[in-house]
Amino acid sequence: MAMTLRLTEDQTARLREAAAREGLSMQAAAVKAVEEYVDRRAARRAALLAQILDEDAGVLKRLADA
């Protein structure tokens, strides 16, 4: 799916520099950044859910048995 990404001049320059350092196109660098962001958010969500399940295991068991 095509989309338009509007960046400030500074953001564009920073993206161009980062892409050049990694030998990527600006498009590939932007896609990589989005993928990393989504992966980090999913990992954070999974970690928080695991923490809740661990910390509240007793309460959740009592609720399930009720």
PDBQT receptor file of N, H, CA, C and O in Angstrom, charges set to zero:
ATOM      1  N   MET A   1       0.842  -1.167   0.000  1.00  0.00    +0.000 N 
ATOM      2  CA  MET A   1       0.000   0.000   0.000  1.00  0.00    +0.000 C 
ATOM      3  C   MET A   1       0.890   1.234   0.000  1.00  0.00    +0.000 C 
ATOM      4  O   MET A   1       1.846   1.316   0.771  1.00  0.00    +0.000 OA
ATOM      5  N   ALA A   2       0.592   2.148  -0.823  1.00  0.00    +0.000 N 
ATOM      6  H   ALA A   2      -0.185   2.082  -1.450  1.00  0.00    +0.000 HD
ATOM      7  CA  ALA A   2       1.345   3.395  -0.894  1.00  0.00    +0.000 C 
ATOM      8  C   ALA A   2       0.821   4.369   0.149  1.00  0.00    +0.000 C 
ATOM      9  O   ALA A   2      -0.369   4.396   0.461  1.00  0.00    +0.000 OA
ATOM     10  N   MET A   3       1.735   5.162   0.678  1.00  0.00    +0.000 N 
ATOM     11  H   MET A   3       2.702   5.140   0.425  1.00  0.00    +0.000 HD
ATOM     12  CA  MET A   3       1.327   6.218   1.595  1.00  0.00    +0.000 C 
ATOM     13  C   MET A   3       2.313   7.367   1.472  1.00  0.00    +0.000 C 
ATOM     14  O   MET A   3       3.431   7.194   0.985  1.00  0.00    +0.000 OA
ATOM     15  N   THR A   4       1.897   8.516   1.909  1.00  0.00    +0.000 N 
ATOM     16  H   THR A   4       0.989   8.657   2.305  1.00  0.00    +0.000 HD
ATOM     17  CA  THR A   4       2.755   9.687   1.893  1.00  0.00    +0.000 C 
ATOM     18  C   THR A   4       3.215   9.956   3.313  1.00  0.00    +0.000 C 
ATOM     19  O   THR A   4       2.404   9.983   4.239  1.00  0.00    +0.000 OA
ATOM     20  N   LEU A   5       4.491  10.152   3.484  1.00  0.00    +0.000 N 
ATOM     21  H   LEU A   5       5.150  10.130   2.732  1.00  0.00    +0.000 HD
ATOM     22  CA  LEU A   5       5.057  10.466   4.788  1.00  0.00    +0.000 C 
ATOM     23  C   LEU A   5       5.575  11.890   4.722  1.00  0.00    +0.000 C 
ATOM     24  O   LEU A   5       6.488  12.193   3.954  1.00  0.00    +0.000 OA
ATOM     25  N   ARG A   6       4.998  12.750   5.519  1.00  0.00    +0.000 N 
ATOM     26  H   ARG A   6       4.256  12.504   6.143  1.00  0.00    +0.000 HD
ATOM     27  CA  ARG A   6       5.418  14.149   5.519  1.00  0.00    +0.000 C 
ATOM     28  C   ARG A   6       6.388  14.377   6.679  1.00  0.00    +0.000 C 
ATOM     29  O   ARG A   6       6.049  14.170   7.844  1.00  0.00    +0.000 OA
ATOM     30  N   LEU A   7       7.580  14.801   6.337  1.00  0.00    +0.000 N 
ATOM     31  H   LEU A   7       7.856  14.970   5.391  1.00  0.00    +0.000 HD
ATOM     32  CA  LEU A   7       8.620  15.063   7.323  1.00  0.00    +0.000 C 
ATOM     33  C   LEU A   7       9.060  16.513   7.237  1.00  0.00    +0.000 C 
ATOM     34  O   LEU A   7       8.945  17.156   6.193  1.00  0.00    +0.000 OA
ATOM     35  N   THR A   8       9.562  17.009   8.348  1.00  0.00    +0.000 N 
ATOM     36  H   THR A   8       9.656  16.486   9.196  1.00  0.00    +0.000 HD
ATOM     37  CA  THR A   8      10.158  18.347   8.307  1.00  0.00    +0.000 C 
ATOM     38  C   THR A   8      11.486  18.252   7.549  1.00  0.00    +0.000 C 
ATOM     39  O   THR A   8      11.979  17.159   7.270  1.00  0.00    +0.000 OA
ATOM     40  N   GLU A   9      12.045  19.400   7.226  1.00  0.00    +0.000 N 
ATOM     41  H   GLU A   9      11.645  20.288   7.453  1.00  0.00    +0.000 HD
ATOM     42  CA  GLU A   9      13.341  19.397   6.546  1.00  0.00    +0.000 C 
ATOM     43  C   GLU A   9      14.398  18.723   7.412  1.00  0.00    +0.000 C 
ATOM     44  O   GLU A   9      15.235  17.974   6.908  1.00  0.00    +0.000 OA
ATOM     45  N   ASP A  10      14.361  18.992   8.719  1.00  0.00    +0.000 N 
ATOM     46  H   ASP A  10      13.681  19.601   9.128  1.00  0.00    +0.000 HD
ATOM     47  CA  ASP A  10      15.335  18.389   9.628  1.00  0.00    +0.000 C 
ATOM     48  C   ASP A  10      15.150  16.869   9.679  1.00  0.00    +0.000 C 
ATOM     49  O   ASP A  10      16.128  16.125   9.623  1.00  0.00    +0.000 OA
ATOM     50  N   GLN A  11      13.916  16.412   9.785  1.00  0.00    +0.000 N 
ATOM     51  H   GLN A  11      13.121  17.017   9.831  1.00  0.00    +0.000 HD
ATOM     52  CA  GLN A  11      13.661  14.967   9.819  1.00  0.00    +0.000 C 
ATOM     53  C   GLN A  11      14.113  14.303   8.526  1.00  0.00    +0.000 C 
ATOM     54  O   GLN A  11      14.679  13.210   8.548  1.00  0.00    +0.000 OA
ATOM     55  N   THR A  12      13.864  14.962   7.407  1.00  0.00    +0.000 N 
ATOM     56  H   THR A  12      13.404  15.850   7.390  1.00  0.00    +0.000 HD
ATOM     57  CA  THR A  12      14.286  14.424   6.118  1.00  0.00    +0.000 C 
ATOM     58  C   THR A  12      15.803  14.315   6.053  1.00  0.00    +0.000 C 
ATOM     59  O   THR A  12      16.337  13.305   5.595  1.00  0.00    +0.000 OA
ATOM     60  N   ALA A  13      16.489  15.343   6.505  1.00  0.00    +0.000 N 
ATOM     61  H   ALA A  13      16.055  16.164   6.877  1.00  0.00    +0.000 HD
ATOM     62  CA  ALA A  13      17.960  15.324   6.492  1.00  0.00    +0.000 C 
ATOM     63  C   ALA A  13      18.488  14.216   7.393  1.00  0.00    +0.000 C 
ATOM     64  O   ALA A  13      19.428  13.511   7.026  1.00  0.00    +0.000 OA
ATOM     65  N   ARG A  14      17.891  14.062   8.561  1.00  0.00    +0.000 N 
ATOM     66  H   ARG A  14      17.127  14.635   8.858  1.00  0.00    +0.000 HD
ATOM     67  CA  ARG A  14      18.333  13.016   9.483  1.00  0.00    +0.000 C 
ATOM     68  C   ARG A  14      18.068  11.629   8.913  1.00  0.00    +0.000 C 
ATOM     69  O   ARG A  14      18.898  10.730   9.050  1.00  0.00    +0.000 OA
ATOM     70  N   LEU A  15      16.919  11.453   8.278  1.00  0.00    +0.000 N 
ATOM     71  H   LEU A  15      16.245  12.183   8.167  1.00  0.00    +0.000 HD
ATOM     72  CA  LEU A  15      16.608  10.170   7.650  1.00  0.00    +0.000 C 
ATOM     73  C   LEU A  15      17.582   9.896   6.508  1.00  0.00    +0.000 C 
ATOM     74  O   LEU A  15      18.076   8.777   6.370  1.00  0.00    +0.000 OA
ATOM     75  N   ARG A  16      17.859  10.901   5.697  1.00  0.00    +0.000 N 
ATOM     76  H   ARG A  16      17.458  11.810   5.809  1.00  0.00    +0.000 HD
ATOM     77  CA  ARG A  16      18.788  10.741   4.576  1.00  0.00    +0.000 C 
ATOM     78  C   ARG A  16      20.170  10.334   5.086  1.00  0.00    +0.000 C 
ATOM     79  O   ARG A  16      20.801   9.438   4.525  1.00  0.00    +0.000 OA
ATOM     80  N   GLU A  17      20.641  10.989   6.147  1.00  0.00    +0.000 N 
ATOM     81  H   GLU A  17      20.129  11.717   6.603  1.00  0.00    +0.000 HD
ATOM     82  CA  GLU A  17      21.956  10.676   6.713  1.00  0.00    +0.000 C 
ATOM     83  C   GLU A  17      21.984   9.264   7.302  1.00  0.00    +0.000 C 
ATOM     84  O   GLU A  17      22.941   8.519   7.086  1.00  0.00    +0.000 OA
ATOM     85  N   ALA A  18      20.941   8.898   8.041  1.00  0.00    +0.000 N 
ATOM     86  H   ALA A  18      20.165   9.502   8.216  1.00  0.00    +0.000 HD
ATOM     87  CA  ALA A  18      20.887   7.555   8.640  1.00  0.00    +0.000 C 
ATOM     88  C   ALA A  18      20.840   6.490   7.557  1.00  0.00    +0.000 C 
ATOM     89  O   ALA A  18      21.517   5.467   7.662  1.00  0.00    +0.000 OA
ATOM     90  N   ALA A  19      20.057   6.718   6.528  1.00  0.00    +0.000 N 
ATOM     91  H   ALA A  19      19.507   7.549   6.442  1.00  0.00    +0.000 HD
ATOM     92  CA  ALA A  19      19.949   5.760   5.430  1.00  0.00    +0.000 C 
ATOM     93  C   ALA A  19      21.298   5.609   4.726  1.00  0.00    +0.000 C 
ATOM     94  O   ALA A  19      21.716   4.497   4.403  1.00  0.00    +0.000 OA
ATOM     95  N   ALA A  20      21.967   6.722   4.494  1.00  0.00    +0.000 N 
ATOM     96  H   ALA A  20      21.627   7.625   4.756  1.00  0.00    +0.000 HD
ATOM     97  CA  ALA A  20      23.264   6.671   3.817  1.00  0.00    +0.000 C 
ATOM     98  C   ALA A  20      24.289   5.898   4.651  1.00  0.00    +0.000 C 
ATOM     99  O   ALA A  20      25.065   5.108   4.113  1.00  0.00    +0.000 OA
ATOM    100  N   ARG A  21      24.286   6.131   5.969  1.00  0.00    +0.000 N 
ATOM    101  H   ARG A  21      23.656   6.772   6.406  1.00  0.00    +0.000 HD
ATOM    102  CA  ARG A  21      25.227   5.411   6.841  1.00  0.00    +0.000 C 
ATOM    103  C   ARG A  21      25.015   3.907   6.769  1.00  0.00    +0.000 C 
ATOM    104  O   ARG A  21      25.975   3.140   6.849  1.00  0.00    +0.000 OA
ATOM    105  N   GLU A  22      23.752   3.474   6.617  1.00  0.00    +0.000 N 
ATOM    106  H   GLU A  22      22.973   4.097   6.553  1.00  0.00    +0.000 HD
ATOM    107  CA  GLU A  22      23.431   2.049   6.583  1.00  0.00    +0.000 C 
ATOM    108  C   GLU A  22      23.403   1.482   5.170  1.00  0.00    +0.000 C 
ATOM    109  O   GLU A  22      23.174   0.287   4.982  1.00  0.00    +0.000 OA
ATOM    110  N   GLY A  23      23.633   2.330   4.185  1.00  0.00    +0.000 N 
ATOM    111  H   GLY A  23      23.819   3.300   4.338  1.00  0.00    +0.000 HD
ATOM    112  CA  GLY A  23      23.616   1.871   2.806  1.00  0.00    +0.000 C 
ATOM    113  C   GLY A  23      22.222   1.506   2.330  1.00  0.00    +0.000 C 
ATOM    114  O   GLY A  23      22.041   0.599   1.517  1.00  0.00    +0.000 OA
ATOM    115  N   LEU A  24      21.239   2.230   2.854  1.00  0.00    +0.000 N 
ATOM    116  H   LEU A  24      21.386   2.966   3.514  1.00  0.00    +0.000 HD
ATOM    117  CA  LEU A  24      19.843   1.967   2.501  1.00  0.00    +0.000 C 
ATOM    118  C   LEU A  24      19.252   3.165   1.767  1.00  0.00    +0.000 C 
ATOM    119  O   LEU A  24      19.776   4.277   1.832  1.00  0.00    +0.000 OA
ATOM    120  N   SER A  25      18.162   2.912   1.076  1.00  0.00    +0.000 N 
ATOM    121  H   SER A  25      17.736   2.009   1.023  1.00  0.00    +0.000 HD
ATOM    122  CA  SER A  25      17.390   4.027   0.536  1.00  0.00    +0.000 C 
ATOM    123  C   SER A  25      16.614   4.651   1.695  1.00  0.00    +0.000 C 
ATOM    124  O   SER A  25      16.449   4.029   2.745  1.00  0.00    +0.000 OA
ATOM    125  N   MET A  26      16.150   5.861   1.504  1.00  0.00    +0.000 N 
ATOM    126  H   MET A  26      16.284   6.367   0.652  1.00  0.00    +0.000 HD
ATOM    127  CA  MET A  26      15.331   6.488   2.541  1.00  0.00    +0.000 C 
ATOM    128  C   MET A  26      14.072   5.673   2.780  1.00  0.00    +0.000 C 
ATOM    129  O   MET A  26      13.627   5.538   3.920  1.00  0.00    +0.000 OA
ATOM    130  N   GLN A  27      13.496   5.130   1.722  1.00  0.00    +0.000 N 
ATOM    131  H   GLN A  27      13.857   5.240   0.796  1.00  0.00    +0.000 HD
ATOM    132  CA  GLN A  27      12.306   4.280   1.829  1.00  0.00    +0.000 C 
ATOM    133  C   GLN A  27      12.596   3.068   2.715  1.00  0.00    +0.000 C 
ATOM    134  O   GLN A  27      11.836   2.766   3.635  1.00  0.00    +0.000 OA
ATOM    135  N   ALA A  28      13.701   2.377   2.430  1.00  0.00    +0.000 N 
ATOM    136  H   ALA A  28      14.318   2.622   1.682  1.00  0.00    +0.000 HD
ATOM    137  CA  ALA A  28      14.046   1.179   3.201  1.00  0.00    +0.000 C 
ATOM    138  C   ALA A  28      14.320   1.534   4.659  1.00  0.00    +0.000 C 
ATOM    139  O   ALA A  28      13.936   0.787   5.559  1.00  0.00    +0.000 OA
ATOM    140  N   ALA A  29      14.978   2.661   4.899  1.00  0.00    +0.000 N 
ATOM    141  H   ALA A  29      15.290   3.267   4.168  1.00  0.00    +0.000 HD
ATOM    142  CA  ALA A  29      15.260   3.084   6.271  1.00  0.00    +0.000 C 
ATOM    143  C   ALA A  29      13.969   3.403   7.016  1.00  0.00    +0.000 C 
ATOM    144  O   ALA A  29      13.830   3.062   8.190  1.00  0.00    +0.000 OA
ATOM    145  N   ALA A  30      13.029   4.053   6.344  1.00  0.00    +0.000 N 
ATOM    146  H   ALA A  30      13.142   4.330   5.389  1.00  0.00    +0.000 HD
ATOM    147  CA  ALA A  30      11.746   4.379   6.977  1.00  0.00    +0.000 C 
ATOM    148  C   ALA A  30      10.959   3.111   7.281  1.00  0.00    +0.000 C 
ATOM    149  O   ALA A  30      10.376   2.990   8.358  1.00  0.00    +0.000 OA
ATOM    150  N   VAL A  31      10.935   2.169   6.351  1.00  0.00    +0.000 N 
ATOM    151  H   VAL A  31      11.408   2.267   5.476  1.00  0.00    +0.000 HD
ATOM    152  CA  VAL A  31      10.236   0.904   6.571  1.00  0.00    +0.000 C 
ATOM    153  C   VAL A  31      10.872   0.152   7.738  1.00  0.00    +0.000 C 
ATOM    154  O   VAL A  31      10.171  -0.398   8.587  1.00  0.00    +0.000 OA
ATOM    155  N   LYS A  32      12.189   0.132   7.773  1.00  0.00    +0.000 N 
ATOM    156  H   LYS A  32      12.759   0.578   7.083  1.00  0.00    +0.000 HD
ATOM    157  CA  LYS A  32      12.910  -0.538   8.862  1.00  0.00    +0.000 C 
ATOM    158  C   LYS A  32      12.555   0.105  10.206  1.00  0.00    +0.000 C 
ATOM    159  O   LYS A  32      12.339  -0.601  11.191  1.00  0.00    +0.000 OA
ATOM    160  N   ALA A  33      12.495   1.419  10.249  1.00  0.00    +0.000 N 
ATOM    161  H   ALA A  33      12.671   1.992   9.448  1.00  0.00    +0.000 HD
ATOM    162  CA  ALA A  33      12.159   2.134  11.483  1.00  0.00    +0.000 C 
ATOM    163  C   ALA A  33      10.745   1.792  11.942  1.00  0.00    +0.000 C 
ATOM    164  O   ALA A  33      10.507   1.588  13.133  1.00  0.00    +0.000 OA
ATOM    165  N   VAL A  34       9.817   1.730  11.005  1.00  0.00    +0.000 N 
ATOM    166  H   VAL A  34      10.010   1.896  10.038  1.00  0.00    +0.000 HD
ATOM    167  CA  VAL A  34       8.434   1.383  11.355  1.00  0.00    +0.000 C 
ATOM    168  C   VAL A  34       8.365  -0.049  11.888  1.00  0.00    +0.000 C 
ATOM    169  O   VAL A  34       7.698  -0.309  12.889  1.00  0.00    +0.000 OA
ATOM    170  N   GLU A  35       9.044  -0.962  11.230  1.00  0.00    +0.000 N 
ATOM    171  H   GLU A  35       9.587  -0.751  10.417  1.00  0.00    +0.000 HD
ATOM    172  CA  GLU A  35       9.044  -2.361  11.675  1.00  0.00    +0.000 C 
ATOM    173  C   GLU A  35       9.639  -2.491  13.074  1.00  0.00    +0.000 C 
ATOM    174  O   GLU A  35       9.103  -3.214  13.914  1.00  0.00    +0.000 OA
ATOM    175  N   GLU A  36      10.747  -1.792  13.326  1.00  0.00    +0.000 N 
ATOM    176  H   GLU A  36      11.182  -1.205  12.644  1.00  0.00    +0.000 HD
ATOM    177  CA  GLU A  36      11.377  -1.840  14.647  1.00  0.00    +0.000 C 
ATOM    178  C   GLU A  36      10.456  -1.253  15.705  1.00  0.00    +0.000 C 
ATOM    179  O   GLU A  36      10.374  -1.784  16.813  1.00  0.00    +0.000 OA
ATOM    180  N   TYR A  37       9.763  -0.170  15.383  1.00  0.00    +0.000 N 
ATOM    181  H   TYR A  37       9.829   0.261  14.483  1.00  0.00    +0.000 HD
ATOM    182  CA  TYR A  37       8.824   0.462  16.310  1.00  0.00    +0.000 C 
ATOM    183  C   TYR A  37       7.689  -0.503  16.661  1.00  0.00    +0.000 C 
ATOM    184  O   TYR A  37       7.361  -0.688  17.833  1.00  0.00    +0.000 OA
ATOM    185  N   VAL A  38       7.104  -1.106  15.648  1.00  0.00    +0.000 N 
ATOM    186  H   VAL A  38       7.370  -0.956  14.696  1.00  0.00    +0.000 HD
ATOM    187  CA  VAL A  38       5.992  -2.037  15.871  1.00  0.00    +0.000 C 
ATOM    188  C   VAL A  38       6.457  -3.248  16.676  1.00  0.00    +0.000 C 
ATOM    189  O   VAL A  38       5.752  -3.700  17.578  1.00  0.00    +0.000 OA
ATOM    190  N   ASP A  39       7.633  -3.773  16.356  1.00  0.00    +0.000 N 
ATOM    191  H   ASP A  39       8.206  -3.406  15.623  1.00  0.00    +0.000 HD
ATOM    192  CA  ASP A  39       8.172  -4.920  17.098  1.00  0.00    +0.000 C 
ATOM    193  C   ASP A  39       8.422  -4.568  18.564  1.00  0.00    +0.000 C 
ATOM    194  O   ASP A  39       8.112  -5.359  19.454  1.00  0.00    +0.000 OA
ATOM    195  N   ARG A  40       8.987  -3.371  18.819  1.00  0.00    +0.000 N 
ATOM    196  H   ARG A  40       9.239  -2.728  18.095  1.00  0.00    +0.000 HD
ATOM    197  CA  ARG A  40       9.235  -2.947  20.206  1.00  0.00    +0.000 C 
ATOM    198  C   ARG A  40       7.936  -2.811  20.978  1.00  0.00    +0.000 C 
ATOM    199  O   ARG A  40       7.852  -3.212  22.139  1.00  0.00    +0.000 OA
ATOM    200  N   ARG A  41       6.922  -2.245  20.332  1.00  0.00    +0.000 N 
ATOM    201  H   ARG A  41       6.991  -1.920  19.389  1.00  0.00    +0.000 HD
ATOM    202  CA  ARG A  41       5.617  -2.078  21.001  1.00  0.00    +0.000 C 
ATOM    203  C   ARG A  41       4.995  -3.427  21.312  1.00  0.00    +0.000 C 
ATOM    204  O   ARG A  41       4.438  -3.616  22.393  1.00  0.00    +0.000 OA
ATOM    205  N   ALA A  42       5.082  -4.364  20.385  1.00  0.00    +0.000 N 
ATOM    206  H   ALA A  42       5.535  -4.210  19.507  1.00  0.00    +0.000 HD
ATOM    207  CA  ALA A  42       4.514  -5.700  20.612  1.00  0.00    +0.000 C 
ATOM    208  C   ALA A  42       5.260  -6.414  21.730  1.00  0.00    +0.000 C 
ATOM    209  O   ALA A  42       4.642  -7.077  22.564  1.00  0.00    +0.000 OA
ATOM    210  N   ALA A  43       6.576  -6.284  21.754  1.00  0.00    +0.000 N 
ATOM    211  H   ALA A  43       7.078  -5.746  21.077  1.00  0.00    +0.000 HD
ATOM    212  CA  ALA A  43       7.372  -6.920  22.809  1.00  0.00    +0.000 C 
ATOM    213  C   ALA A  43       7.055  -6.297  24.156  1.00  0.00    +0.000 C 
ATOM    214  O   ALA A  43       6.947  -7.005  25.158  1.00  0.00    +0.000 OA
ATOM    215  N   ARG A  44       6.906  -4.991  24.190  1.00  0.00    +0.000 N 
ATOM    216  H   ARG A  44       6.994  -4.416  23.376  1.00  0.00    +0.000 HD
ATOM    217  CA  ARG A  44       6.564  -4.297  25.446  1.00  0.00    +0.000 C 
ATOM    218  C   ARG A  44       5.196  -4.743  25.937  1.00  0.00    +0.000 C 
ATOM    219  O   ARG A  44       5.015  -4.992  27.129  1.00  0.00    +0.000 OA
ATOM    220  N   ARG A  45       4.235  -4.846  25.034  1.00  0.00    +0.000 N 
ATOM    221  H   ARG A  45       4.382  -4.644  24.065  1.00  0.00    +0.000 HD
ATOM    222  CA  ARG A  45       2.888  -5.293  25.396  1.00  0.00    +0.000 C 
ATOM    223  C   ARG A  45       2.934  -6.705  25.957  1.00  0.00    +0.000 C 
ATOM    224  O   ARG A  45       2.311  -6.986  26.981  1.00  0.00    +0.000 OA
ATOM    225  N   ALA A  46       3.662  -7.595  25.298  1.00  0.00    +0.000 N 
ATOM    226  H   ALA A  46       4.168  -7.367  24.466  1.00  0.00    +0.000 HD
ATOM    227  CA  ALA A  46       3.770  -8.975  25.757  1.00  0.00    +0.000 C 
ATOM    228  C   ALA A  46       4.422  -9.039  27.132  1.00  0.00    +0.000 C 
ATOM    229  O   ALA A  46       3.994  -9.814  27.987  1.00  0.00    +0.000 OA
ATOM    230  N   ALA A  47       5.455  -8.227  27.348  1.00  0.00    +0.000 N 
ATOM    231  H   ALA A  47       5.802  -7.597  26.654  1.00  0.00    +0.000 HD
ATOM    232  CA  ALA A  47       6.138  -8.210  28.641  1.00  0.00    +0.000 C 
ATOM    233  C   ALA A  47       5.214  -7.705  29.739  1.00  0.00    +0.000 C 
ATOM    234  O   ALA A  47       5.198  -8.256  30.840  1.00  0.00    +0.000 OA
ATOM    235  N   LEU A  48       4.449  -6.668  29.449  1.00  0.00    +0.000 N 
ATOM    236  H   LEU A  48       4.462  -6.221  28.555  1.00  0.00    +0.000 HD
ATOM    237  CA  LEU A  48       3.516  -6.142  30.447  1.00  0.00    +0.000 C 
ATOM    238  C   LEU A  48       2.418  -7.152  30.772  1.00  0.00    +0.000 C 
ATOM    239  O   LEU A  48       2.058  -7.323  31.937  1.00  0.00    +0.000 OA
ATOM    240  N   LEU A  49       1.888  -7.818  29.754  1.00  0.00    +0.000 N 
ATOM    241  H   LEU A  49       2.180  -7.679  28.808  1.00  0.00    +0.000 HD
ATOM    242  CA  LEU A  49       0.863  -8.832  30.000  1.00  0.00    +0.000 C 
ATOM    243  C   LEU A  49       1.418  -9.985  30.824  1.00  0.00    +0.000 C 
ATOM    244  O   LEU A  49       0.745 -10.488  31.723  1.00  0.00    +0.000 OA
ATOM    245  N   ALA A  50       2.631 -10.401  30.523  1.00  0.00    +0.000 N 
ATOM    246  H   ALA A  50       3.178  -9.992  29.792  1.00  0.00    +0.000 HD
ATOM    247  CA  ALA A  50       3.259 -11.474  31.291  1.00  0.00    +0.000 C 
ATOM    248  C   ALA A  50       3.467 -11.042  32.736  1.00  0.00    +0.000 C 
ATOM    249  O   ALA A  50       3.268 -11.837  33.654  1.00  0.00    +0.000 OA
ATOM    250  N   GLN A  51       3.858  -9.808  32.942  1.00  0.00    +0.000 N 
ATOM    251  H   GLN A  51       4.019  -9.162  32.195  1.00  0.00    +0.000 HD
ATOM    252  CA  GLN A  51       4.056  -9.285  34.291  1.00  0.00    +0.000 C 
ATOM    253  C   GLN A  51       2.734  -9.266  35.056  1.00  0.00    +0.000 C 
ATOM    254  O   GLN A  51       2.685  -9.660  36.221  1.00  0.00    +0.000 OA
ATOM    255  N   ILE A  52       1.677  -8.815  34.412  1.00  0.00    +0.000 N 
ATOM    256  H   ILE A  52       1.717  -8.495  33.465  1.00  0.00    +0.000 HD
ATOM    257  CA  ILE A  52       0.361  -8.784  35.047  1.00  0.00    +0.000 C 
ATOM    258  C   ILE A  52      -0.076 -10.192  35.408  1.00  0.00    +0.000 C 
ATOM    259  O   ILE A  52      -0.541 -10.431  36.522  1.00  0.00    +0.000 OA
ATOM    260  N   LEU A  53       0.065 -11.123  34.482  1.00  0.00    +0.000 N 
ATOM    261  H   LEU A  53       0.443 -10.929  33.577  1.00  0.00    +0.000 HD
ATOM    262  CA  LEU A  53      -0.327 -12.509  34.751  1.00  0.00    +0.000 C 
ATOM    263  C   LEU A  53       0.479 -13.094  35.901  1.00  0.00    +0.000 C 
ATOM    264  O   LEU A  53      -0.059 -13.835  36.723  1.00  0.00    +0.000 OA
ATOM    265  N   ASP A  54       1.759 -12.767  35.964  1.00  0.00    +0.000 N 
ATOM    266  H   ASP A  54       2.197 -12.165  35.296  1.00  0.00    +0.000 HD
ATOM    267  CA  ASP A  54       2.615 -13.274  37.034  1.00  0.00    +0.000 C 
ATOM    268  C   ASP A  54       2.241 -12.655  38.378  1.00  0.00    +0.000 C 
ATOM    269  O   ASP A  54       2.061 -13.366  39.367  1.00  0.00    +0.000 OA
ATOM    270  N   GLU A  55       2.124 -11.329  38.408  1.00  0.00    +0.000 N 
ATOM    271  H   GLU A  55       2.269 -10.751  37.604  1.00  0.00    +0.000 HD
ATOM    272  CA  GLU A  55       1.846 -10.637  39.662  1.00  0.00    +0.000 C 
ATOM    273  C   GLU A  55       0.448 -10.907  40.186  1.00  0.00    +0.000 C 
ATOM    274  O   GLU A  55       0.236 -10.921  41.399  1.00  0.00    +0.000 OA
ATOM    275  N   ASP A  56      -0.500 -11.119  39.301  1.00  0.00    +0.000 N 
ATOM    276  H   ASP A  56      -0.328 -11.108  38.316  1.00  0.00    +0.000 HD
ATOM    277  CA  ASP A  56      -1.892 -11.285  39.711  1.00  0.00    +0.000 C 
ATOM    278  C   ASP A  56      -2.391 -12.713  39.531  1.00  0.00    +0.000 C 
ATOM    279  O   ASP A  56      -3.597 -12.945  39.449  1.00  0.00    +0.000 OA
ATOM    280  N   ALA A  57      -1.477 -13.661  39.471  1.00  0.00    +0.000 N 
ATOM    281  H   ALA A  57      -0.497 -13.472  39.538  1.00  0.00    +0.000 HD
ATOM    282  CA  ALA A  57      -1.864 -15.054  39.241  1.00  0.00    +0.000 C 
ATOM    283  C   ALA A  57      -2.868 -15.540  40.274  1.00  0.00    +0.000 C 
ATOM    284  O   ALA A  57      -3.840 -16.209  39.921  1.00  0.00    +0.000 OA
ATOM    285  N   GLY A  58      -2.653 -15.217  41.529  1.00  0.00    +0.000 N 
ATOM    286  H   GLY A  58      -1.864 -14.674  41.816  1.00  0.00    +0.000 HD
ATOM    287  CA  GLY A  58      -3.561 -15.655  42.584  1.00  0.00    +0.000 C 
ATOM    288  C   GLY A  58      -4.947 -15.085  42.422  1.00  0.00    +0.000 C 
ATOM    289  O   GLY A  58      -5.938 -15.806  42.542  1.00  0.00    +0.000 OA
ATOM    290  N   VAL A  59      -5.026 -13.802  42.152  1.00  0.00    +0.000 N 
ATOM    291  H   VAL A  59      -4.221 -13.217  42.055  1.00  0.00    +0.000 HD
ATOM    292  CA  VAL A  59      -6.326 -13.145  41.958  1.00  0.00    +0.000 C 
ATOM    293  C   VAL A  59      -7.033 -13.727  40.741  1.00  0.00    +0.000 C 
ATOM    294  O   VAL A  59      -8.226 -14.025  40.792  1.00  0.00    +0.000 OA
ATOM    295  N   LEU A  60      -6.294 -13.886  39.646  1.00  0.00    +0.000 N 
ATOM    296  H   LEU A  60      -5.325 -13.644  39.604  1.00  0.00    +0.000 HD
ATOM    297  CA  LEU A  60      -6.906 -14.436  38.433  1.00  0.00    +0.000 C 
ATOM    298  C   LEU A  60      -7.400 -15.845  38.636  1.00  0.00    +0.000 C 
ATOM    299  O   LEU A  60      -8.438 -16.216  38.088  1.00  0.00    +0.000 OA
ATOM    300  N   LYS A  61      -6.679 -16.652  39.418  1.00  0.00    +0.000 N 
ATOM    301  H   LYS A  61      -5.836 -16.351  39.863  1.00  0.00    +0.000 HD
ATOM    302  CA  LYS A  61      -7.116 -18.024  39.697  1.00  0.00    +0.000 C 
ATOM    303  C   LYS A  61      -8.387 -18.002  40.515  1.00  0.00    +0.000 C 
ATOM    304  O   LYS A  61      -9.316 -18.759  40.233  1.00  0.00    +0.000 OA
ATOM    305  N   ARG A  62      -8.449 -17.144  41.527  1.00  0.00    +0.000 N 
ATOM    306  H   ARG A  62      -7.694 -16.529  41.756  1.00  0.00    +0.000 HD
ATOM    307  CA  ARG A  62      -9.659 -17.065  42.351  1.00  0.00    +0.000 C 
ATOM    308  C   ARG A  62     -10.849 -16.611  41.522  1.00  0.00    +0.000 C 
ATOM    309  O   ARG A  62     -11.959 -17.108  41.711  1.00  0.00    +0.000 OA
ATOM    310  N   LEU A  63     -10.635 -15.677  40.611  1.00  0.00    +0.000 N 
ATOM    311  H   LEU A  63      -9.733 -15.273  40.457  1.00  0.00    +0.000 HD
ATOM    312  CA  LEU A  63     -11.722 -15.210  39.743  1.00  0.00    +0.000 C 
ATOM    313  C   LEU A  63     -12.193 -16.338  38.808  1.00  0.00    +0.000 C 
ATOM    314  O   LEU A  63     -13.388 -16.493  38.560  1.00  0.00    +0.000 OA
ATOM    315  N   ALA A  64     -11.245 -17.106  38.305  1.00  0.00    +0.000 N 
ATOM    316  H   ALA A  64     -10.274 -16.980  38.507  1.00  0.00    +0.000 HD
ATOM    317  CA  ALA A  64     -11.585 -18.198  37.393  1.00  0.00    +0.000 C 
ATOM    318  C   ALA A  64     -12.358 -19.299  38.130  1.00  0.00    +0.000 C 
ATOM    319  O   ALA A  64     -13.217 -19.957  37.544  1.00  0.00    +0.000 OA
ATOM    320  N   ASP A  65     -12.052 -19.493  39.405  1.00  0.00    +0.000 N 
ATOM    321  H   ASP A  65     -11.354 -18.959  39.881  1.00  0.00    +0.000 HD
ATOM    322  CA  ASP A  65     -12.712 -20.542  40.195  1.00  0.00    +0.000 C 
ATOM    323  C   ASP A  65     -14.066 -20.095  40.737  1.00  0.00    +0.000 C 
ATOM    324  O   ASP A  65     -14.857 -20.922  41.190  1.00  0.00    +0.000 OA
ATOM    325  N   ALA A  66     -14.333 -18.801  40.694  1.00  0.00    +0.000 N 
ATOM    326  H   ALA A  66     -13.691 -18.129  40.326  1.00  0.00    +0.000 HD
ATOM    327  CA  ALA A  66     -15.581 -18.283  41.271  1.00  0.00    +0.000 C 
ATOM    328  C   ALA A  66     -16.792 -18.603  40.434  1.00  0.00    +0.000 C 
ATOM    329  O   ALA A  66     -17.908 -18.232  40.796  1.00  0.00    +0.000 OA
TER     330      ALA A  66
